[in-house]
């Protein structure tokens, strides 16, 4: 293998390499100095996916999709650390979507095989209109019909707390917000009129961090409700970690009441 040497790079590639090294280092150092504790808390939430992976090891869909969920969450932190906030949000939408697929496919093994083998030319088994390009069909009605989720929603009461409450709340609202970054909606650009090179921005980091926490929380809730029996069979230590770290006080009691634990 030929050893990598910066001096041997072509002129323009060398300039790009050197400039990226500079802004990545500056942004990481600034991000960690200002928000190291915030990132530590996010990492604690992400590490819990290892617990899920171990518990759901015998479920094929989980074996394939949980590592993807895990990686999207981590990559989002890296992008945010480099001040690439738009792409950090894009990774979070991918993570959330994959988690919803995991819950759906866990009881749809045949559809999962179709989805894995899909060549993008034959998707008749689920709606492909521009409004509903999701394996679970139109909107989120599939999830709203699941007994554990229905029971959980009732215990949450107000729409603001429900997983699929109103258009502005819960997973629906969060997914819509994240989609603005995918589609480059106004106010969701990566670049600014005064600069192209990424630069640490405290306000942008705070927005991203808040959304990252929300995504992890909703995913852990969906996994608990979607794999309730597996969750109940976990050790009390692991269950409490997911409830306390992954979900938190906003929903912990509703989860316990729903599952009778």
C-alpha positions in Angstrom: 0.0 0.0 0.0 1.3 3.4 -1.0 1.8 5.7 2.0 -0.4 8.9 2.0 1.6 12.0 1.6 0.0 15.4 1.5 2.9 16.9 -0.6 2.1 14.3 -3.4 -1.5 15.5 -3.8 -2.5 17.5 -6.9 -2.5 21.2 -6.3 -6.2 21.9 -6.0 -6.9 18.7 -4.0 -4.1 19.6 -1.6 -5.6 23.0 -1.0 -9.0 21.5 -0.3 -7.4 18.9 2.1 -5.5 21.6 4.0 -8.4 24.0 4.3 -10.8 21.3 5.4 -8.3 20.2 8.1 -8.2 23.7 9.4 -11.9 24.4 9.6 -12.8 20.9 10.9 -10.2 21.2 13.7 -11.4 24.7 14.7 -15.0 23.8 14.7 -14.6 20.6 16.7 -12.5 22.4 19.3 -15.0 25.2 19.6 -17.9 22.8 19.7 -16.4 20.6 22.4 -15.2 23.6 24.5 -18.7 25.1 24.4 -20.9 22.0 24.4 -18.9 19.0 25.5 -21.4 18.1 28.2 -24.3 18.2 25.8 -22.6 15.9 23.4 -21.8 13.5 26.3 -25.5 13.3 27.1 -26.3 12.5 23.5 -23.7 9.8 23.4 -25.2 8.2 26.5 -28.6 8.0 24.7 -27.0 6.5 21.6 -25.1 3.8 23.5 -28.4 2.4 24.6 -28.9 1.1 21.0 -26.3 -1.5 21.9 -28.7 -2.8 24.5 -31.5 -3.0 22.0 -29.2 -4.7 19.5 -28.3 -7.4 22.0 -31.9 -8.0 23.1 -33.3 -8.1 19.5 -30.5 -10.2 18.1 -32.8 -13.0 16.9 -35.0 -10.6 14.9 -33.5 -10.2 11.4 -34.9 -6.7 10.8 -33.4 -5.4 14.0 -30.0 -7.0 13.3 -29.9 -5.1 10.0 -31.5 -1.7 10.9 -30.3 -1.0 14.5 -26.7 -0.5 13.3 -28.0 2.0 10.7 -29.9 3.8 13.4 -26.8 3.8 15.6 -24.6 5.1 12.8 -26.9 7.9 11.7 -27.1 9.2 15.3 -23.3 9.2 15.6 -22.6 10.7 12.2 -25.1 13.5 13.1 -22.8 14.4 16.0 -19.7 14.5 13.8 -21.5 16.7 11.3 -22.6 19.1 14.0 -19.1 19.1 15.5 -17.8 20.3 12.1 -20.6 23.0 12.0 -22.3 21.1 9.2 -25.7 21.6 10.8 -27.8 21.0 7.7 -26.3 17.5 7.2 -26.5 16.8 10.9 -30.2 17.2 10.7 -30.4 15.2 7.5 -28.8 12.2 9.3 -31.4 12.6 12.1 -34.3 12.3 9.6 -32.7 9.2 8.2 -32.3 7.7 11.7 -36.0 8.5 12.6 -37.3 7.0 9.4 -35.2 3.8 9.8 -36.6 3.4 13.4 -40.1 3.6 12.1 -39.3 1.0 9.4 -37.9 -1.2 12.1 -41.1 -1.2 14.1 -43.2 -1.8 11.0 -41.0 -4.5 9.5 -40.7 -6.4 12.8 -44.2 -7.7 12.1 -44.0 -7.7 8.3 -41.3 -10.1 7.5 -42.4 -10.7 3.9 -42.6 -7.0 3.1 -39.2 -6.6 4.7 -37.7 -9.1 2.2 -39.5 -7.2 -0.6 -38.1 -3.9 0.6 -34.5 -5.3 0.9 -34.6 -6.7 -2.6 -36.4 -3.7 -4.2 -34.7 -2.5 -7.4 -36.7 0.7 -7.3 -38.8 -0.4 -10.3 -41.5 -2.3 -8.5 -43.0 -0.8 -5.4 -46.7 -1.7 -5.9 -46.9 -3.2 -2.5 -46.9 0.2 -0.9 -48.0 3.7 -1.9 -45.4 5.6 -3.9 -47.2 8.9 -4.4 -45.1 12.0 -3.5 -47.2 12.6 -0.3 -46.9 9.0 1.1 -43.6 7.3 0.0 -43.5 5.2 3.1 -43.6 1.5 3.6 -46.2 1.9 6.3 -48.6 3.5 3.9 -50.5 6.8 4.2 -49.5 9.2 7.0 -48.8 7.4 10.3 -52.1 5.6 10.7 -50.5 2.2 10.9 -48.7 3.1 14.1 -51.7 4.8 15.6 -53.6 1.4 15.3 -51.0 -0.5 17.4 -52.5 -1.4 20.8 -49.5 -0.3 22.9 -49.3 3.0 21.0 -53.0 3.6 21.3 -52.9 3.0 25.0 -49.8 5.2 25.4 -51.4 8.1 23.5 -54.5 8.0 25.8 -52.2 8.3 28.8 -50.4 11.2 27.3 -53.6 13.3 27.1 -52.7 16.5 25.3 -51.8 16.5 21.7 -48.4 18.1 22.5 -47.3 14.9 24.3 -48.7 12.3 21.9 -46.3 10.5 19.5 -48.6 11.2 16.6 -50.7 14.0 18.1 -51.0 17.1 15.9 -49.2 18.2 12.8 -46.9 20.4 14.8 -46.2 17.9 17.6 -44.6 14.6 18.2 -43.1 12.5 15.5 -45.2 14.2 12.8 -43.9 17.6 13.6 -40.4 16.5 14.1 -40.3 14.7 10.8 -41.7 17.7 9.0 -39.0 20.0 10.6 -36.2 17.6 9.7 -37.5 17.4 6.1 -37.0 21.2 5.7 -33.2 20.4 5.8 -33.6 17.7 3.2 -35.4 20.0 0.9 -33.4 23.1 1.7 -36.4 25.1 3.0 -35.9 28.7 3.8 -33.9 29.2 6.9 -32.4 25.7 6.7 -29.4 26.3 4.5 -25.9 25.3 5.3 -24.2 28.3 3.8 -24.7 32.0 4.6 -24.4 35.1 2.3 -21.3 36.2 4.1 -19.4 32.8 4.1 -19.4 29.3 2.6 -16.9 27.7 4.9 -18.6 26.1 7.9 -18.3 27.9 11.2 -19.4 27.1 14.8 -22.7 28.8 15.6 -24.0 28.5 19.1 -27.7 29.0 18.2 -27.6 26.5 15.4 -25.9 24.0 17.6 -28.6 24.5 20.3 -31.3 23.9 17.7 -29.6 20.7 16.5 -28.9 19.4 20.0 -32.6 19.9 21.0 -33.8 18.0 17.9 -31.2 15.3 18.4 -32.4 14.7 21.9 -36.0 14.6 20.7 -35.2 12.1 17.9 -33.5 9.7 20.4 -36.3 10.0 22.9 -39.0 9.2 20.3 -37.0 6.3 18.9 -36.6 4.7 22.3 -40.3 5.2 23.0 -41.1 3.5 19.7 -38.8 0.6 20.4 -40.2 0.1 23.9 -43.8 0.1 22.6 -43.0 -1.8 19.4 -41.0 -4.5 21.3 -42.8 -4.4 24.6 -42.3 -8.0 25.5 -38.6 -7.9 24.8 -38.3 -4.7 26.8 -40.1 -6.3 29.8 -37.6 -9.3 29.7 -34.6 -7.0 30.0 -32.8 -6.7 33.3 -34.2 -4.0 35.5 -30.8 -2.1 35.1 -31.2 -2.0 31.3 -34.9 -1.1 31.5 -34.2 1.8 33.9 -31.3 3.1 31.7 -33.6 3.2 28.7 -36.4 4.9 30.8 -34.1 7.3 32.6 -31.5 8.2 29.9 -33.2 7.3 26.6 -36.7 8.6 27.4 -36.6 10.7 30.5 -39.2 12.2 32.8 -41.5 13.6 30.1 -42.7 10.1 29.2 -41.3 7.7 31.7 -44.4 7.3 33.8 -46.7 6.9 30.8 -44.5 4.1 29.5 -44.6 2.3 32.8 -48.4 2.7 33.0 -48.9 1.4 29.5 -46.8 -1.7 30.0 -47.8 -2.3 33.6 -44.3 -2.3 35.0 
